């Protein structure tokens, strides 16, 4: 006879799960994720698009899934009919012929492309870009410092990574505002109709293809030129591959950094003691707390809520659940990074946390290639804001803030702030 809690009938109904993906959930998904970790850690659900998928919420399962080669990144492995595949990736990338990038392919093609792209997107290139990121950061703050108020998303967190990645790619300055407009369409429509995003993707693809074609005859000291130069034992990127890689570096790079800065500032507003510690550390000319702090902000309320799509290539068991071949699997990074089995006091923001192997930028062969640039931009943005505008504060009650709906990313629509006006 099975053991059971005294007084509890053996046929008691299963606990009622939380509501997922509504606006209340978007504001604070962490209680729902805590419930899933405890009661249904690998949870099958219907997504807002109508696609059925598994959500993986525990750290150990998440880390396993991110590195499991039976979970393919290629949407061709999706079991749904072809029309559903348009609901499982970046809107418009299929029609725009942008599928051959690192988020959509597996080894051996992934291995080849990542090796070639890594020749161009090097840690040295990111380090050399540090002074320019600081210049861009100061320039943007100069634009609103005298007003005493700003929307930190649209006036700061959003343009900084757009202009930074455009400069790294080699987009001429006279064309960078077009990229800002296309990226803005993605931000505004991230949780709504996909048509607006798809149009922007098509415009970006057309522009990047033309730019790569021009640069083949006039190579410069920029990332696109390096992508064209990249070769390995006679292998090289085709023009279509170079276009797709330039696109994904921009697409995946800008919104994650927008959210890292916006969510990070918001977390510091909600945790004033931690903010004070960081400001004191910066005032003393120290950098250690900023370095551990950016990792903690990535763990605590990171920019990427769910890892991008994976599809089972064969039947497998994950967290005790049987996952069928063709099933989509979404690893919930936001849930895994607050798993109490991995992190002490996971719902507490601790900028000095050192045991912090978070999954904010993934794990395994698909670990984010642009993570060093995002960290540089995040550290520079937060340090400069807190140093130049030390009395920065939220200009509206926290409960009035609105989070963008969507599946993969987590970020604020706006972040109104006020501070003592300062002449630049």
MIKEKOL-48375 format. One record per residue: x, z, y of N, C-alpha, C in turn; residue in three letters. Coordinates in steps of 0.001 Angstrom, whole numbers, plus 500000, padded with zeros to 6 digits. Each point is the difference from the previous one (the first is absolute). Layout:
MIKEKOL-48375
XZYXZYXZYALA/...
This chain:
MIKEKOL-48375
500846500000498808499154500000501192500879500000501239UNK/499697499081500957500796499913501213499782501226500866UNK/501089500421500664499879501110500942499362499495501290UNK/499266500882500649499429499657501301499818501276500800UNK/499842499825501306499808501148500869498684500680499654UNK/500006501343499815498757500692499674498917499702501029UNK/498806499743499471498865499782500891499893498573500499UNK/500949499120499624499963498609500438499517499138498856UNK/498884499303500124499508499169498910500980498879499693UNK/500100499652498715500970498988499583499679498631500568UNK/498728499766500360499629498694500531499881500026501523UNK/500723500923500657499949500089501462500456498686500613UNK/499335499555501074500397498733500623501390500103500612UNK/500691498870500040501322499961500626499867500293501487UNK/501028500573500606499947500275501437499736498729500792UNK/499237500130501073499677498864500843501203499655500862UNK/500421498774499943501174499581500751499700499776501473UNK/501042499892500825499824499791501436499611498559500314UNK/499451499801501180499724498659500494501294499406500537UNK/500315498805499572501238499340500403499714498841500947UNK/500921499776500932500072498799500835498916499891501062UNK/499295501108500309499127499956501170500805500479501213UNK/499342500087501168500744500344501218500439501460500001UNK/499218500876499394500412501397499904501252500129499124UNK/500025499249498925501169499979499131501222499474500752UNK/499822498931500793501117499418500741500613501007500960UNK/499167500867500568500511500988500943500911501006499317UNK/499619500457498828500812500979499267499794499798498501UNK/500802499145499376499804499720498571500590501057499083UNK/500756500957500549500792500883499143499170500949499141UNK/498869500542500466499169500805499089499478499197498818UNK/499618498757500239499517499151498894501125499716499016UNK/501182499749500516501125499733499104500377501243499196UNK/499861501173500604500275501236499257499021500144498840UNK/498736499659500244498997500062498928500364499016498882UNK/500367498793500370500355499010498983501219500437499201UNK/501021500536500659501186500461499265499632501027498948UNK/499053500884500319499639501074499087499048499528498900UNK/499011499183500368498909499692499063500071498599499395UNK/500576499044500711500003498620499517501229499285500549UNK/501190500380499523501230499530500634500248498493499900UNK/499457499353498971499995498536499938498527499612499965UNK/499505499542501126498549499952500261499553498564500236UNK/499027499554499215499463498651500192498887500050501041UNK/500069499094500958499020500015501075499733498581500474UNK/498912499851500724499677498719500627500469500058501449UNK/500847499077500376500548499963501348498989499380500967UNK/500197500169501307499053499411500962499825498494499833UNK/501016499314499490499911498554499780499164499642498783UNK/499653501011499169499288499761498759500909499901498795UNK/501309499945500206500949499940498896500083501364499316UNK/499976500004498667500180501230499228501496500229499778UNK/500462501229500260501432500276499869500220501451499605UNK/501194500270499487500419501353499663500815500580501155UNK/499682501251500374500769500724501010500875501034499300UNK/501296499985500281500951500929499384500408501011501063UNK/499744501302499756500142500980501076501043501089499767UNK/500469500221498760501015501028499765501399499406500149UNK/500927500817500481501348499535500294500678499404498764UNK/499980500720498881500695499518498801499421498677499524UNK/498674499888499988499363498746499588500319498886500994UNK/499987500341501288500262499009501036501411499440499875UNK/500957500888499818501394499562499869500182499117498767UNK/499305500375498905500056499175498793499404498625500251UNK/498841499973500641499308498730500221500801499077500918UNK/500634500552501025500759499179500937501186499299499339UNK/500495500576498910501167499428499324499649499307498686UNK/498728499996499609499585499460498707499895498477500072UNK/500843499291499257499992498546500067498788499378499318UNK/499200500812499320498740499485499450498935499876501083UNK/500262500568501165499116499866501151500606498952500923UNK/499414498816499971500544498852500707499530499966501447UNK/500842499437500867499613499779501388499320498646500190UNK/500022499165499003499475498642500113498483499997499834UNK/499233499590501025498529500004499882499476499091498895UNK/500832499123499473499550499145498897499598500814498777UNK/500476501245499924499667500856498861498672500746500182UNK/499335499820501141498721500658500228498952499407499060UNK/499237500859499350499026499537499014498743499419500631UNK/499774500276501297498777499510500646500050498483500170UNK/498839499369500223499984498563500271500825499666501241UNK/500333498735500126500907499583501074499490500391501386UNK/498681499981500203499502500288501346500289501441500418UNK/500163500908499016500257501403500332501447500215500428UNK/500885499071499629501408500211500310500247500026501498UNK/499160499319500752500146500038501450499739501361500598UNK/499461500930499186499705501343500495501110500992499694UNK/501070499559499368500979500950499507501385499859500620UNK/500140499255501054501309499884500634499870499945501499UNK/500985499414500644499944499815501443499026498865500287UNK/499003500216500863499026498944500276500668498710500455UNK/499638498900499368500474498694500435501343499577499450UNK/500721500893499297501358499626499561499966498890498958UNK/498951499952499177499926498960498972499782498634500640UNK/499023499901500889499733498716500649501164499555500877UNK/500709500976500570501136499667500868501279499742499200UNK/499913500030498677501147499742499124501145500964500292UNK/499649501296500033500974501053500289500116500992498846UNK/499715499551498787499951500931498877501379500364499446UNK/501031499177500292501297500228499353500860500979500794UNK/499483501208500207500798501048500635500110501187499048UNK/500781500995500389500379501075499082498831500858499539UNK/498901500037500761498859500835499611499133499343498932UNK/500258498735499681499114499268499095500681499482498741UNK/501273500305499802500702499400498872500716501066499178UNK/500334499639498777500663500882499040501366499422499641UNK/500835500802499326501232499432499456499663498889498998UNK/500843498963499880501312499860500655499946499422501407UNK/498833499424500403499927499416501343500222501059501084UNK/499415501191499788500176501074500975501476500370500133UNK/500681500086498878501418500367500011500804498995500812UNK/499738498713499769500721498950500721499717500058501505UNK/498719500077500363499653499992501419500497501255500708UNK/499860501163499349500447501231500655501513499970500205UNK/500725499493499036501454499916500145500372499105501181UNK/499320498870500133500291499087501097499610500602501352UNK/498812500601500067499544500584501265500878501181500390UNK/500461500766499017500854501153500291501314499577500638UNK/500433498762499763501202499495500643499794499863501510UNK/498744499786500418499706499843501426499577501319500642UNK/499150500753499302499428501221500581500847501181499539UNK/501137500176500610500981500980499553499937501282500818UNK/500460501127499435500096501237500788500871499826501246UNK/501047499176499887500863499767501164499229499335501131UNK/499150499007499644499196499346501039499066500996500672UNK/499374500875499229499110501012500578500793500933500906UNK/501177500454499553500810500911500809500416499337501310UNK/500365498740499947500399499292501217498839499831500971UNK/498788500087499495498806499810500826499580501292500710UNK/500641501126499675499605501301500558499936500006501527UNK/501022499505500721499906500035501477498817499199500531UNK/499666498877499351498883499197500482498676500712499764UNK/499854500704498888498779500779499777499854501066501087UNK/501097500630500380499950500999501072499600499347501322UNK/500533498819500293499630499296501234498514499665500015UNK/499493499477498889498578499667499925499137501245500171UNK/500414501094499368499253501254500098499935500483501444UNK/501135500025500670500029500453501392499196499075500908UNK/500099498703499752499260499038500818498492500233499886UNK/499512500229498803498566500231499822499557501299500663UNK/500792501053499870499654501267500667500042499836501508UNK/500967499224500498500056499730501446498701499393500498UNK/499327499242499139498784499314500412498827500918500264UNK/500033501237499471498859500904500237500417501390500476UNK/501286500274500115500449501353500331499477500478501344UNK/499880499080500965499556500412501338498497500226500078UNK/499240499546498999498538500138500029499534501390499602UNK/500766500673499174499577501310499517499014499939498848UNK/499725498799499506499086499842498869500295498676499310UNK/499615499904498746500226498766499254499214500052498701UNK/499807498829499416499549499913498615501251499694499194UNK/500495500991499272501275499853499325499990498949498893UNK/498830499658499491499958498948498986500241498648500667UNK/499155499634500938500042498648500543501103499789501029UNK/500447501054500665501046499849501012501398500316499472UNK/500094500563498800501316500428499534500219499740498507UNK/499237500659499143500250499911498559499797498589499466UNK/499059499251500582499714498647499541501036498979500488UNK/500293499920501306500953498960500431501434500234499547UNK/500427501260499826501400500255499654500428499266498725UNK/499335500186498860500466499291498794499770498499500039UNK/498978499550500739499782498556500118501183499345500693UNK/500377500524501169501113499404500734501310500176499240UNK/500154501124499311501236500240499259500170498990498864UNK/498969499823499178500149499094498857500063498550500469UNK/499289499666501103500107498646500542501441499706500415UNK/500642500948500659501386499789500423500926499893498796UNK/499780500842498992500842499912498810499830498661499295UNK/498756499503499946499740498727499331500567498823500774UNK/500109500164501318500474498891500825498882499230500667UNK/498823500626500165498899499384500734500350500008501486UNK/499999498856500682500321499974501426499082500926500798UNK/500558500616501047499215500981500756498739499408500599UNK/500046498711500375498814499393500606498862499836498996UNK/500286500146498691498966499876498968499552501350499438UNK/500659501078500394499735501289499352498619500554500334UNK/499452499663501173498655500485500317498952499355499099UNK/500280498776499505499083499395499025499962500843498730UNK/501163500455499555500040500859498817499268501315500266UNK/500136500512501219499290501238500335498489499775499890UNK/499519498846500465498562499693499910499560499871498545UNK/500781499287499186499631499823498585500019501344499272UNK/501004500800500275500075501317499367498856500886500466UNK/499641499884501273498868500778500519498713499670499290UNK/499815498737499642498813499611499235499990500709498647UNK/501164500131499376500080500687498711499656501475500146UNK/500498500631501062499703501418500241498514500188500247UNK/499419499165500868498592500184500374499062499761498837UNK/500368499081499109499086499614498920500445500529498646UNK/500939500944499991500540500479498739498962500555499052UNK/498927500610500527498992500574499113498689499260500034UNK/499975498846500699498755499264500130500085498635499362UNK/499331499006500604500008498662499423501424499462499868UNK/500257499338498871501359499521499732500287498664500675UNK/498959499322500529500205498688500593500943500017501184UNK/499892501020500878500876500083501155501444500152499597UNK/500245500809498978501361500169499494500501498694499407UNK/499167499327499231500410498751499346500391498948501034UNK/499274499919501114500347499029501037501365500321500600UNK/500259501290500234501298500393500544501123499709499017UNK/499744500233498718501002499704498978500329498511500009UNK/498985499152500108500229498554500022500817499600501218UNK/499693500589501156500750499679501217501466500447499867UNK/500216501197499449501359500479499795500757499079499047UNK/499344499610498918500652499156499011500409498662500614UNK/499115499394500784500310498728500638501196500138500930UNK/499976501055500813501092500202500955501325500241499268UNK/500000500900499009501244500334499296500566498780499268UNK/499133499196499402500471498796499325500703499062500969UNK/499414499830501198500616499136501009501312500599500510UNK/500026501323500184501209500657500491501137499866498982UNK/499698500208498735501029499863498957500521498570499947UNK/499089499032500139500428498601499987500954499722501157UNK/499702500548501203500876499795501161501347500684499798UNK/499962501206499434501240500767499871500952499405498963UNK/499500499232499073500898499371499026501052499133500702UNK/499637499455501149500933499150500747500736500772501087UNK/499671501268500182500632500786501071500001501472499604UNK/500807500338498991500024501369499491500579500948501047UNK/499413501212500060500466500997500955500337501307499303UNK/500138501049500796500298501332499470498712500800499913UNK/499141499609499084498699500650499847499608499982498536UNK/498925500714499680499611500187498607499524498708499348UNK/499236499178500732499542498739499421501185499093499698UNK/500971499944500906501195499195499738500736500508498773UNK/500052501334499854500664500566498824499223499715498724UNK/498661499967500084499195499642498834500303498559499577UNK/500175499119500980500318498612499697501390499897499377UNK/500942500795500511501373499973499484500119500628498609UNK/499110500943499705500148500808498784500096499123498765UNK/501001500272499193500151499274498742500737500884499015UNK/499838499681498732500634500803498951500256499088498811UNK/501282499677499768500374499112498899499223498683500067UNK/499904499458501200499319498729500168498505500115500209UNK/499430501192499793498575500209500198499731500254501480UNK/498814499641500473499651500234501396498480500096500122UNK/499568500443501167498575500072500277499490498623500398UNK/498899499571499401499359498780500467499364500266501357UNK/499606498947500684499362500195501311498709500793499856UNK/499231499741498940498761500755499777500296501466499732UNK/501060500279499199500370501388499722500495500698501247UNK/500809499315500816500498500598501234498848500308500955UNK/499016499099500074498835500228500855499209501209499516UNK/499757500072498694499252501130499444500742501308500212UNK/501330499985499866500773501228500179500013500429501458UNK/500155499058500927499944500350501420498631500586500345UNK/498959499404499432498644500495500252499816501421499496UNK/500440500277498763499737501331499455500865501060500675UNK/501207499632500441500816500950500760499286500394501284UNK/499332499042500635499263500310501214498705500738499682UNK/499231499453499062498678500576499705500128501426499467UNK/500890500195499020500132501321499385500777500953500884UNK/500804499457500911500853500856500802499353500577501231UNK/499084499237500622499522500508501287498942501085499844UNK/499013499815499123498911500982499955500448501325499400UNK/500921499961499048500496501262499454500670500830501090UNK/500735499338500915500678500738501055499030500447501079UNK/499004499176500314498938500443500917499418501322499506UNK/499665500044498711499362501187499435500973501162499857UNK/501255499716499689500988501071499924500111500720501343UNK/500066499245501089500110500611501325498698500696500378UNK/498870499306499844498718500590500391499639501216499179UNK/500088499888498677499692501142499131500993501131500236UNK/501265499648500246501013501025500220499734500809501247UNK/499687499321501107499681500713501242498748500859499806UNK/498995499446499340498769500761499734500304501247499177UNK/500814499875498965500339501159499171500720501072500816UNK/500861499588500915500696500971500856499030500669500963UNK/499029499258500519498971500616500850499229501070499222UNK/499696499713498733499206500928499187500826501167499461UNK/501315499915500139500907501049499517500981500365501109UNK/499523500668501046500838500239501188501267500792499719UNK/499988500891499036501227500750499698501103499083499490UNK/499637499059499141500977499045499499500490499074501115UNK/499089499614500861500399499172501150501003500739500869UNK/499744501276500265500905500788500845501388500095499367UNK/500040500190498690501294500050499316500757498682500171UNK/499291498882499878500652498703500132500478499776501431UNK/499182500358500974500420499810501390501207500874500339UNK/500016501223499504501158500868500228501251499409499359UNK/499849499442498804501130499397499313500535498792500768UNK/499086499163500487500420498830500775500676500408501300UNK/499458501030500661500586500475501256501413500528499793UNK/500265500521498812501327500531499687500952498907499533UNK/499517498743499970500844498887499581500211499904498499UNK/499114500630499224500126499983498545499151498869499407UNK/500389499515498843499280498885499379499469500315498609UNK/500430501128499423499634500281498606498491500154499835UNK/499345500711500899498553500222499860499230498705500217UNK/500488499123500859499347498704500187500076499183498714UNK/501144500043499323500178499230498765499095500513498887UNK/499983501319499765499094500530498970498552499913500468UNK/499793500108501309498647499975500540499301498674499796UNK/500724498896500154499348498700499818499594499816498547UNK/500786500536499070499626499929498587498762500853499724UNK/499920501162500643498838500861499796498740499374500591UNK/500128499343501144498842499324500584499544498843499118UNK/500941499324499355499641498952499041499255500569498801UNK/500396501195499563499339500637498866498643500567500384UNK/499948500666501138498841500803500375498784499145500370UNK/500211498969500792498898499101500380500610498637500299UNK/500452499349498940500789498790500131499194498777500392UNK/500698498922500333499337498788500492499328499164498929UNK/500447500153498742499437499205498906499252500948499072UNK/498678499858499949499174500910499217500012499638498524UNK/499865498721499701500031499504498625501073498930499894UNK/500759500031498921500956498924499750499244498702499760UNK/500667498892500244499343498701499834499676499735498527UNK/499203498987499775499328499764498729500956499810498830UNK/499590500542498872500641499754498711498917499670498985UNK/500382499211498969499045499556499001500607500177498608UNK/499259500652499103500504500255498645500141498678499245UNK/501181499761499444500221498778499221499655500180498533UNK/499781501252499603499622500321498623499304501346500011UNK/499265500360498943499374501323499961501084501086500062UNK/499739501041500776500969501093500115499269501296500297UNK/500705501107499764499456501326500285500712500556501215UNK/499228500464500960500551500536501236499249501278500353UNK/500709501114500011499353501267500312498867500340499050UNK/500131499595498752498971500285499007498852499011499981UNK/500002499025500909498932498999500048500479498691499395UNK/499077499328499294500310498699499429499695498923501043UNK/501012499300500410499878498942501001500067498657499278UNK/498993499164500194499924498720499298500862498949500674UNK/500426499016499236500744498875500563499164499325501081UNK/500648499705501123499309499356501110499416500954501017UNK/499949501300499681499432500964500945500929500214501190UNK/499454500047501227500807500357501156500293501506500003UNK/501217500353500422500428501394500106500547500221501408UNK/499476501006500679500462500345501347500571501414499977UNK/501277500110500328500662501302500055499741500614501364UNK/499391501191500018499640500654501259501189500848500458UNK/500841499412500828501198500690500476499638501273500755UNK/498933499935500789499596501154500797499611501183499120UNK/499425499729498843499632501071499076501215500518499253UNK/500835499086499513501189500401499247500939500856500849UNK/500096499678501278500923500714500874499486501367500448UNK/498787500349499572499515501366500222499680500692498671UNK/500661499566498954499774500589498679500725501350499925UNK/499246501103499797500657501322499945500913500169498795UNK/499861499144498987500920500059498867501375499442500353UNK/500100499318501133501292499442500413500526500618501299UNK/499105500320500936500429500499501305499434501392500245UNK/500856500929500378499542501345500355499190499929501291UNK/498864500705500033499129500018501183499797498584500547UNK/499443499107499204499970498585500387499151499695501221UNK/499020500858500306499150499750501162500562500623501272UNK/501226500514499923500672500575501160501077499045500487UNK/500009499739501306501048499180500598501236500864500227UNK/501088499626499361501264500736500108501112498998500271UNK/500360499831501272500975498989500381501386500261499428UNK/500250501220499554501313500315499429500025499829498482UNK/498918499497499406499929499824498544501119499060499538UNK/500776500447499040501108499176499504499726499428498612UNK/499266500708499166499627499477498683498782499105500207UNK/500246498744500372498908499173500509500117498560499507UNK/499928499839498703500027498652499427498597499403500032UNK/499505499796501220498653499453500161499979498534499569UNK/498780499476499873499801498621499575499511499125501147UNK/500228500459501215499449499318501167500385498540500112UNK/501182499645499520500420498599500017500120499435498591UNK/499301500621499058499959499486498647501104500568499123UNK/500203499332498880500973500450499001500255498834499056UNK/501204499916499473500313498951499052500424498712500687UNK/499857498881499300500525498731500509499252499512501234UNK/498794500510500243499232499578501163500126500994501162UNK/501004500881499947500235500912501121500148499175501275UNK/499412500480501084499899499235501241501372499587500532UNK/500204498697500131501263499461500495500237500385501459UNK/498915500139500770500131500297501421499993501470500349UNK/500089500887498997499947501439500274501073500466500990UNK/501255499532499913500998500462500985499627499651501438UNK/499427498807500224499581499626501348498834500871500463UNK/499031500249499122498863500842500364500451501413500349UNK/500935500542499223500518501340500296500700500019501361UNK/500792498966500268500688499917501290498995499976501142UNK/498976499160499883498999499898501064499220501300500145UNK/499635500624498863499256501256500058500802501115500638UNK/501240500163499593500843501051500574500235499765501486UNK/500289498757500374500266499695501407498762500235500843UNK/498843499550499514498757500157500755499656501467500221UNK/500025500794498933499612501409500127500996500774500859UNK/501283499804499773501005500734500775499907499674501483UNK/499787498713500321499950499597501408498727500498500671UNK/498877499893499307498742500519500560500105501491500302UNK/500458500786499038500028501454500166501041500440501017UNK/501029499186500197501036500343500975499596499580501408UNK/499479498791500142499649499513501335498660500523500496UNK/499074500283499086498660500499500372499747501303499253UNK/500706501074500354499961501219499177498651500705499978UNK/499151499773501028498690500656499999498887499067499531UNK/500371498962499269499032499060499432498928500757499220UNK/498719499660500240498911500654499266498857499027499784UNK/499182500313499012498827499192499690499013500091501155UNK/499448498849500411499121499955501167498530500146499649UNK/499652500007498718498614500182499566499992501018498871UNK/498839500600499707499940500916498866500371499280498708UNK/500729500651499097500442499339498756498864499379499206UNK/498838500639500016498894499482499193499444498678500530UNK/500393499621501215499536498727500561500912498832499627UNK/501131500271499396500883498927499565499350499215498862UNK/500247498720499970499437499140498959501129499312499237UNK/499864500017498682500986499379499129499494498638499577UNK/500912499061499879499626498663499569499587500033498535UNK/498887499359499703499609499846498614500909498973499326UNK/500065500030498734500874499072499281500438500639498707UNK/500711499235499190500334500480498670501452500430499884UNK/500923499216500496501412500248499761500611500914501056UNK/499773499688501265500638500718501101499159501177500478UNK/500686500961500643499318501130500638500527500134501415UNK/499112499851500985500454500098501378498850500195500966UNK/500340500471501183499019500248501052499660498724500756UNK/498745499907500446499612498888500871500655500147501362UNK/499924501186500558500590500292501302500586501407499960UNK/500881500295500942500561501343500126500196500287501489UNK/498903500387500698500094500262501438500794501280500269UNK/500967499923500913500828501154500339500115500131501515UNK/500402501199500411500288500221501419501269500857500099UNK/500592499971501186501271500690500215500278499996501497UNK/500965500742500419500402500006501406500628498655500348UNK/499457499300501009500583498690500349501477500135500354UNK/500757499001499592501439499999500262500442498630500477UNK/500796499990501065500565498754500476501106499543499062UNK/500075498708499735501007499484499070501326499774500701UNK/
